[in-house]
Amino acid sequence: MAASVQEELTRMRIILQDLEARLEAGEVPPEGLPEFKSTVDEIRLRVWALLTAAGADAPRAAAERFRLLRAAEFCRALATELSDGRMGSGHPEWAEVQRTATSLSAAIAEHAGRAA
C-alpha cells in the first residue's frame, strides 16, 4: 500500500533529525552537506512544480515544462558566469558538466528526430 503524504513527510523529518544527530556526533563529514542541500533544493523545486501543475489541464506536461525552464535557466546562468569571469574555469567538475551537457544534447537531438 502506498504511503500517504503525511507518512512521507514524517520519514523525511526522521532522516533530517538523524543526519543532524550524526553530524553533531562527528559521524558525517560536513563536506557531504552541500550535496544533501542540493538534493533538498531539487525536491523543493519539484514539489513547487507539482503544486503549480496540479491545477493545469495537463499536469504532467506542466511539471515537465517547469523542470525544463529551470534547467535552461541554470545552464544560461552557468554559461554567463563562466563567460564573464564570475565562475572559475579551473574547477575539475567542468569536465563532468561538459560530458553531461554533451550527452543531454545528443539525447535531445535523438528525441527530436523521432518526434519529427
Secondary structure as GFF3:
##gff-version 3
##sequence-region A 1 116
A	DSSP	alpha_helix	5	24	.	.	.	ID=ss1
A	DSSP	three_ten_helix	30	32	.	.	.	ID=ss2
A	DSSP	alpha_helix	33	54	.	.	.	ID=ss3
A	DSSP	alpha_helix	59	83	.	.	.	ID=ss4
A	DSSP	alpha_helix	93	115	.	.	.	ID=ss5
###
